[in-house]
Amino acid sequence: MVAAAIVDVIITERCIVTLNPMLPDENLANDIRALKAPVILALAEDWARSEVRAAALESQALYIELPADRVQSVRVLQPLGDNEFRVDAQGVGIEMLTSGTTGTPKRIPLESRNFARMILDAAVFESRTAGGIPPLRKSVAILNTPFSQIGGLFGLFTCLSAGRRACMLDRFQVEPFVDAIERHRPKTVSAPPSGLRMILDVDVPEEKLASLVVFRTGAEPLDPDLAEALNERYGIPVLQNYGATEFAGGVAGWTLQDFKDFGALRRGSVGRMNPGVEGGVLDAETGEPAPFGQSGLLELRGSHLGDGTNWMRSNDIARMDAENFLWILGRADNAIIRGGFKIIPNDVVRATEPHPAVRKACVIAQDDPRLGEEPVAAHLVKTEHLLAAEDLRVHLRQCLAPYQVPVRLMQLAEMPRTPSMKVS
């Protein structure tokens, strides 16, 4: 019912504003109060949260309870009141929350026409015609990204635009995900890199994934070693894509044919720029265009990006080659400045994760009164492995410049994550 409501709102050219039900009660209640939205759609379990219910009543919005199944009916729990509401979306189809990986989530307004164009252009990854009417297919898409994230809405609408049925999971968990693959036998599934690592770590039997031709992945950086290990273990290529909330979805990615032709030559790339999308790299210091192969700030232009004519500058540090293949190297706004030296956290992560005992790593900044900032690293250890902090430090000193080596190494039982499974 939630998916049906989302589809109805968007295709009738109204605006949907996403709320994150995984927020703590107080945060979600404050978000509802600040929104001034005239209509709130929620499940019974959300209405049962006392602080959330109080905020909804206080807002005087039209509150609609959606049933969890087809047996129950839709209920209006509160009529529209007299408060001042936001009612003019001015061409915006979605106000989408960013993931909140590095701070408080923000809402990005996505124009209806841009989102529609992005969904239609996704046909290139299935060798479909963007403007064609899709035939109804017997195949099933497995959706496991929350609808409060752009990846969730993108997956839902690309499923519909391809004429497929959908199997919807609350979130990624290995057992129900693999069970859905066995039952529906899709050729393609999507999962975040952390989910793919879980599949490899628990050693899912090969026969349970026998229907798959490719894994698709996005949302966070993909370790090339992980992609190669999965392909070696299961004979299934891992095709990465790259996008962001402000881009209304993906702007670059691998097709299976590109992977066969160029995968080995362009290790670590997120794929080629999508049709209709131009990419460029700017020198971070001068703002001038950087030559192919040189890293800098990524900027993009396309008919579905911004106003369709001007370049959009991102905070991602990237490089491109002459054939429009793209590498994402980190985020400029995540750079750690340690005594005047710039450290890109992903560089430290890429040095940490190849250690044979490390399963996952993350690097953040810690304030320092003398140097401004210093890098701190957290890591997970593989099952049945032991790792002393000094052994890891020795490994890092062999791979990194002295100023890049973290001042603290923290071994965790698990990483804190956002709803889309990015490390928070």
Secondary structure, 3 states (H helix, E strand, C coil): CHHHHHHHHHHCCCCEECCCCCCCHHHHHHHHHHHCCCEEEEEHHHHCCHHHHHHHHHHCCEEEEECCCCCCCCEEEECCCCCCCCCCCCCEEEEEECCCCCCCCCEEEEEHHHHHHHHHHHHHHHCCCCCCCCCCCCCEEEECCCCCCHHHHHHHHHHHHCCCEEEECCCCCHHHHHHHHHHHCCCEEECCHHHHHHHHHCCCCHHHHCCCCEEEECCCCCCHHHHHHHHHHHCCCEEEEEEEHHHCEEEEECCHHHHHHHCCCCCCCCEEECCCEEEEEECCCCCCECCCCCCEEEEEEECCCCCCCCCEEEEEEEEECCCCEEEEEEEHHHCEEECCEEECHHHHHHHHCCCCCEEEEEEEEEEECCCEEEEEEEEEECCCCCCCHHHHHHHHHHHCCHHHCCCEEEECCCCCECCCCCEC
